[in-house]
């Protein structure tokens, strides 16, 4: 089995895979361009920073194993038509992303941006804090990441509500789950809207002017899902005109965030560079998923974390 990585293999990765997978052969970018290697590989492992047209048209690829939780960047129309299976690292990134979401929420609520400025200027500023206990956290997207966020918000003594396509599934950490057709009610009930939605055609600009106007003027918006879920121009307008109180953002419509974006200079916005999912032990967990899928592929067993190409997750 020829396994192509989108970056050079680490020795421990090759050793771990070789112990479990029969006749594993490792391919990586180098003297031979990745475009050519795609034409002989059985499995592609890594990021979407590859020529996706060549991936979709490959005659040999059976599986693409993404290193990420999100699948949107792989899902070109050509790839969706192909017979290549796409699997993700769903579940690996959920705990660190959830922690990051809570950190952003606290940073905005506790006005850390202004406090940091005051510290640098050696200024003893005034108190300006929004306490979180007793407030309502609205989790927009109750997948693996949303569930982890809900668990942490509950630990802060917040009231937790959520949304999902099938509200009958419920959640142990959520007091009430709203169907998507009751989104305005959900948004109006939330003191903090924490978004962990994937990037799909259905979620594109899911939060825009109409949704921001429904929210409380004191509401905070946190996004650790995908940048495409929020209409950034409308968000900037909502923040500038006081429809909402603040935002904590790890993802953006354009990344890196352009230097001329007004978001950089807004005192009520905290920005991180799409770093929520990173944790020291992620690499080993992702390789474990890859190994399981390689073994299952060889033995004709169902793969884990298979993406529904039409649904986008």
N, C-alpha and C positions, 0 to 999 in steps of 0.2 A: 504494500500500500504506500503510495507516494503522497506525502503530506507537505504542502507548501505553506510556509509562514510568510506573512507580509513584512517581517523584519527578521534579522538573524536569530537563529535558535540559540537558546542558552543550553549549556552542557547538561545541567540538571533536568531540563525539560526533555531532552532527547533520551536521557537515561531512564526517566520515569515512564515515558511512552514505550520505549523498547522493551521494558520489563513486562508490559501488559499487551502490547499489540504485535501480532505476528508479522515478520518481514517488513517492519516499518522502514521507509526510506525518507530521508529528510531533505527537502528542497528549500532554498532561501534566496533572496535577491543577492546578486553579486555579478560576476562576469557575464552570466546569462541573464538577460532582462526578465523581469517578472512576467511581462507579456508572453514570453515564450514558455516560461515554466508553467503558466496556467494551462497551456495546451497539453501538458503531460501529467498534471497532478490529479489525484483522486479526491483529495480534500484540500480546501483552502482554509487556513486558520489565521485570524487577525482582524485588522481594521478594514474600513471601507475605502481607505486611501490607496485604491488599486484601480486599474482600468475596468470599470464595471461592465462595459460592453463586451470585453473579452471574457470576463467571468460568465456572463449570461450565455455567450455563444460557444463555450467550451464543450467539446465532445467527450471529455474524460471526467470532468468534475461530477461527483455524486453528492458532495456535502460542502457547505460553507459554514464553518463554526465561527461566529462572531465573538470577539472578546468583550463586547459591550452587552448591556441589557437591552438597549434600543435596537430595533431592526430597520428603522426607516431609511437609513442612508444606503442600504443594500437594495431596497425594493424599487428598482427601476422597472418600467413596464416590460422591458425585455427579460429581466430576471424573473419577474412574476410569471411569465409565460413558460419559462424553462422548467425542466423536471428536477432541477437541483434543489436539494433540501437545505433550508436555512435554519440553523439553531443558534441560540444566544447563551449568554452567561447569566440569564435571569436568576435572581436570588443571591448571587455573589455580592452585588453592589448595594443591596437593600439596606443593611445596617449602617454602613458609612454614609449613604445618601440621606437616610432618615436623621442621623445625628447632625449632618450638615444643615438640613432643613430647619431643625430646632435651633441650631446655632445662629442661622440667619434670622429666624424669628426673634430670638433674644436680642441679637445685635440691633435690630431695627426698633423693637419695643423699648429697649433700655437706652436707646439713643447713643449707641457706642460711637457712631460716626462723629458726632459733636464732641463727645467726651475725649475721643482720640485727638481731635483738633485742639481742644483745651489743654490736654496734657502736653502736646508738642509746643504750645505757646505758653506753657506754665501758667495757665489761667484757671482759677477756681470757679468753675461755672455754676449755674443754677441747676437745681434738680428738675429733670424732665423725663419721667419714666412712665411707661404703660405697663402695669403689672399684668401677668398672664393668668394667675390662678383664678378660677371661676369664670374665665372668659371662654368663648366657644371657638374651638378649632374646627374648621371645615376642610376635610380632606377631599380634594378633587382628584379622584382616581384611586380606587381601592384595590390596586394590584399588590404585588409583594412589597414594593416601596411604600405605598400608601398605608398598608397594614403596620409596617414598622414605625412610620411616623405617628400613626394613631396610638400605638403602644406607648411611645415616649410622651406624647401630649397628655395622655391619661395619667402618666406618672407625675406630671406637673400640676395635677388637680384641675385640668381644663375639662370643660364639657366637649365631647368629641362627636361630630357628625360627619357623614361621608356621602359620596355619590357612587353609583355603579349602574351598569346597564340592567342588571338583575338584582334589585334591592332585596329580594327574598333570601339571598345568600347570607345577608347580615354580616356581623363581625363581632368578635368577643370584646374588642376595644372601642367600639363605636356605639353610641347610644341610639342613633337613628340613622338609617341609610335612605337617601332620597333617590328616586329614579331621575334620569336626566331630564325628563319633561317638567320636573319641578325645580330646575336649576335656579330660577330667580328667587324662590323661597329659600333655597339652600344658601345662596350668596347673601341674602338680606339677613339671615340668621347668624352669619359667621363674623367673629371679630378678627380672625386671621384665616385667610384662604391659602391653604398649602397645596400647591399643584404638583402632582407627580404623573400627569398624563403622558402617554407615549406620543410620538409624532406620527400621526396618520392623516389621511385626507379628511376623516371625520372630526379630528381635533384641531385642524388648522384654524387659527384665530378664534379658538373656542371662547377666549376671554377678549372682548373688544368693548367699544364704547357703551353699548347697551348693558353689558354685564357690569362694567365698572360703575355705571350710574345707579345700579340697584344696590350696590354695597353701602355699608355704613361709612360716613365721612371719617370715622376713626379706624376703619379696617386696614389691615396690613395684607399684602399679597406676597407670597413666597413661591418661587418657581425653581424646582429641581428636576422637572420633567424634560420637556423639550422647548426650545425657544420659539418654535413655530406655533405653539399653543396660544401665545399671547400676541395680540396686535400691539407691537411696540410703540407705534405712533400714538395710539389711543391710550396706552399706559402712561406715556410721557404727559399727555394732556390731562389725564386723570390725576396724576401726581402734582402737576403744575397748578391746576385749578382747584385742588382740594376735594375732589370727589372721594379720594381715599387718602389715608394718612402716610403710607410708606410702603416700601417694597424691598425684599431681599432676593437677589437674582443670581443664579449660578449658570443659567443658560440664556441664549439670546438668538434672535432671528439671524443675525450675521455674527459669525465668530472667526477671529477675535472681534470683540466689540469695537467699532470704529472710534478713533480718538475724538471725533467731532460729535459723538452721541451726547445729548444733553444729560443722559443718565449719570455720566461720570461726576458731574458737578452738583447733583441734587443732594442736599444734606439729609434727606429722608430716604435715601437709597443706599443699600449695601451691596457691593458687587464682588463676586468671586469668579475665577476664570474656568468655569466648567470643570471644577475640581472635586465636586461632591463625592464622586464614586471611588476615589482613590484611597487605598488602605494597604499597609505593608504586606498583608497576607492574601491579597486578591489574586496574585499571580498563581499561587499554588492551587487555589480553589478553582480558577478558570481551567488550569491544566487537568484537574481531576474531572471536570465536565467534559473536556475534549477527549480524554482517555476513555471515559464511559461511552461516549458516542462513537469513537473509533472501534471499540470492542463490539458494541451493539451492531454497528454497520457491518463488520466482518461476519457476525453470527446471525445476521438477519433479524435482529430484535428491534423493537421500537426505540427510537432515539428520545433523548430528553430535551426539553425546552425548544421543541419544534415550533417555528413561526407559521401562523396562518397568513399566507402571503396577501390575501385579500383584506383581512382584518388589520394587518400591519403589526401584529404582536402575538 
